[in-house]
């Protein structure tokens, strides 16, 4: 049976499997290219009047594209993330993690799409949008590719929702019939290694964190999870946030191997190149991690920090290897 922590923010994890007949040149981190293409495909799919700016459209209150991709601020919902235009998105799109200069031809490359809130009900539209991404094409030359398969990840198992050959999406109501694994968070032995799979971009006291600490990382994680819980879950996070943050100050770093990395991305909205940066690498911690374990485990799925729509904030927790015995 799943714990309260794991079910407090309903979500689904989808693995998207693509193939291209020719190589797709994409340099470095690929999150910006995939996110931009996903947004364009979704808007093309659902917008009935592309000649009208979104801000002047009569359908903006019911628009699936605006609700999911733009995520306007909810006026009556208090969140930690402040801003005039946006709240955390109900989706996370993690691109292929390879930093190679191109996606190879005839080989499967995968992305992960996590859905929450309103995005859960839009699953068929979002799968169609992912298929349409291939029709629009990636990279400078807009190389086309195909969505071959979509799988739903449930714990350590996966279930096929869509296959190109059948061109049919398994009915959404079937998802609830899949067997549910035990969701009790696994204990974390101390010390533990935190590995950033994509850059971690978060702030402390109004400034981006460039020197990693467990306290600043965990504070950002709790704030994000609480925002997601208020917007897409069952209300405020069931946790004593100030108390947990105080406890987080007691966790000491054994090894800090994080470095600040930056990637250049093109903003079609601003018509210019922007720099997007975050912490990347590994860090290890020593101390009693029991109070933090459920939230650290949930963060492995729902990411942390900013720019999660680009796939930023993905990490995993690893046990430190046991040193070999010195005896004969």
N, C-alpha and C positions, 0 to 999 in steps of 0.2 A: 504494500500500500504506500502511495506517495506521501511524503511529509507535507505539512502546511506550507513550508518554505518553497518547495518545488512547484506547488500548484497555485500559489498566490497570484502569480502573473501568468495567465494562460498563454501559451505560445506553441508554435510548430516550427520544426527545423526541416527545411527542404534542401536536398542536394540536387543541383542542376548539372546535368552532364551534356556537354556540347562536343561537336566535331566540326572541323573545317576541311575543305578539300585542298586548301593551299595555306601556307604559313601566314600568320597575322602578326605584322610588326607592332609590338607594344613594349615600350621601354620601361624598366623599373617597376614600381608599384602600380598595379592595374586597377585600383579601386575607383579612381576618377572616371576612367573610360567606361567601366561597367556600369557605374551608377548613372552617369549621364545618358548612356544608351538605354538603360532600363526606364528612366524617366521619359525619354522621348518616345519609346515604344508604348508605354502606358498611356501617354497623352494622345498619341495617334490612334490608339485602340478605343478610347472612351470619349474623346472630345467630339461633339457634333458641330462645333463652330470654331475652327482654328483661326479664323480671321479676327476674332474678338479677343482682346487681352483678358487674361484670367480675372484681373481685378474688376473688369466691367461686365463679366458674363452673368447672365441671369441665373445660371445653374450652379454658381459657385458654392452655394450652401449644400448642394447634393452631389457635388463633383467628386468622383472616386479618385481622380488624379490629384486634386488639391488636398483631399483628406489624407491620402497616404503619402504622397511625395513631397508636398509643401508643408503639411502639418501646421496649419495656423494656430496661433496661441488660443487656448481655451480660457475665456474671460473669467470663469468662476472656479478654476482649478489652481490651487497654490502649488507651485513647483519650485525646486531649487534652481533650475536653469532659468535664468531671466533673459528676456529679449523681446523686442517689439513685434517680431514676425513669426517665430517658430517655437514649437515645443519638440521634445524628442519624437522622432518618427516611429510609426508602428511597424517598421521593417528594418532589418539589418542585411545588407548585401556585401558578402565577403568575396572578393574576386579570387581567381587562381593565385596561389601564394608564391609561385615561382617568380623570381626577379629576372629571368632570362629575357633577351631582347625580342623574342617572338614566341607565339604559341605555335607549336609544330603542327604540320598537316596530318590528317588522318589519325590523329591521336586524341583520345578523350581528354578534355580539360574541364574542370569542375569549379563551380561556385556554390556558395551556401547562401540561402535566403531564409531568414527567420521572420516570422509573422507574429504580430500581436494585435489585440484590439480589433479595430475595424478591418484590418488587413486579413484577419482570419476568415471573415465572411466573404472576402473578395478573392479567395484562392483560385477559382477558375479563371477570373480575369487576369490575375497575376501570372498564372502559368501561360496563358495566351500571350501576355506581354513579353514573357521570357522567350517564347517561340518567335515573336515578332522582332526581338532584338537581332536574331540571326538574319532576318530578311533585310534589316536596315544596314547591317555590316559594322565591323569594328576597324579601328585604326584609320590612318590618313587615307588609305585607298578603299575604305569601306568594304573590306573582305567579308563575304557572307559566310555564315555557318548555320548549323542546325541544332536544335534542341532534341537530343535523342532520348533522354529519359529524365524523369523527375522521381526522386525517392523521398519518402518521409522517414526521418530518423527518429526512432523511439528508443532512448537509452543506447544500448549497444547493437540493436537490431535496426533493419531498414525494410521498408515496404514500398513497392512500386506503385506510384500514382498515375504515371503517364509514360507511354512509350510511343515513339514516332511511328513504328510499324502499324500499331493499332489505331493511332490518332484518336485516342479516347481517354478522357480523364476519369479515373475511378470516382464514383459518386462520393461527394464530400461526407455524407452521413455514414459512410463505411469506415471513416477514420477512427471513430470512437470504438469500433469493434476490434481494433488491433490490440494484442495483449500488452498490458502495461507492465514495465519492469519495476522492480523495487527502486524507489527514488531516495531512500535513506542516504544522506551524504556520507561518503566514505571518510573515515578519520584521516587526519593529516599528521603523519609523523613529523617530529621536529628534528633537524631543520627540514624545510621544504623549499624546492626551487620553483620560482615563478618565471615562466618563459613567455615573452611577448611574441606572439605569432604575427601580429601586425602592430604598427606603432601605437603607443599609449599616449593620448593627447588629453591632458587635463590640467586644471588650474588650481592654485592654492593662493589665497589672498589676492585674487585678481590677476595673477601672473601665471604663465604656463610653467609647469614644473619641468626643469631640465636636470635636476639631481633627484634620483628616485629615493623614496622612503616608504616604508609600509604604511605609516600613518596617512600621508598625503594620498597614496594610492587607494587605501581602504575608505577614506573619507569620500573621495570622488565616486567610488563604487557604490557606497550606500546612498549617496545623493541621487545617483542615476537610477538605482533600483527603486528608490522611493518615488521618484517622478514617474517611472514606468508603472509602478503599482497604482498610483493615484489616477493616471490617465487610462491605463489599459488592464488594470487588475482589480482587486477587491478593496481598494481604498489604501490609506497610508500603510506603509510597510510595517508588519508586526514585529518591530524591533525597537529597542531603546537606543536610538541613534546617538545622542550625546554620550551616553555611557559607553557604547562600543567604541566610539572615537577616542575617548579617554583611555580605554584599555589598549587600543591600537598603539598608543605611544610607548607601551612597554615592550613591544616586539622589536627585537634588535636585528639588524642586517648582519649576516655572516659574510656575505660577498655581494657586491653591487657591481654588475657588469652591464648596466644600461648605458646607452649613448643616445644623444639626440640626433635624429636623422630627418632630412627634409626631402620632399618630392615636389616637383613642379607639375601643376595641373592647369588646364585651360578652363576658364569659366565662361560658358556661353552666355550666361546672364550679364556678366560684367564686361565681356568681350576682351579679356586679357588673361595673361598667365598669372597664377597665384602660387604661393609657396605654402605647402601643408606639411607640418612637422610633428614629431612625437618621439617618445622614448622607445628604444628597441634593444633587445638583448635579454639577459637573464639576471635575476637577483635571488638570493636565498635568505631565509629568515629563521630565527631561533626563538622559541618561546611557546607558550600554551596557545595554540591556534584554535582550540575547541569552540570558543564563542563566535569565531569568525567563519568557521567552516561552511555552514549552510549558504552564506551570502557569497563567499568566494566560489563555491561550486556553481551557484546560480549565475554569477558573473562570467564564468567560463562559457556559458551559453549566450547570455544577453549582452556581453561585452561591457566595457566601461569607458568613461570619458566622453570626449567630443568626437565628431566626424565618424560616428558609427555607421552612418549611411554609406560611407566609403569603405566600410569594413574595418576601420580603426578600432582599437580597444579589445582585440581578440587575444586571449592568453590561455595558458594551461598550467596546471600545477603538477609538479613531478616530485617524487620522493628522491632524496639524495641517495646516491649509491652507497652501499655498505663497503667500507674499506676492506681489502683482503686481509686475511689473518696473517700475522707475522710468524706464527708457529710452523713447525715442520709438518 
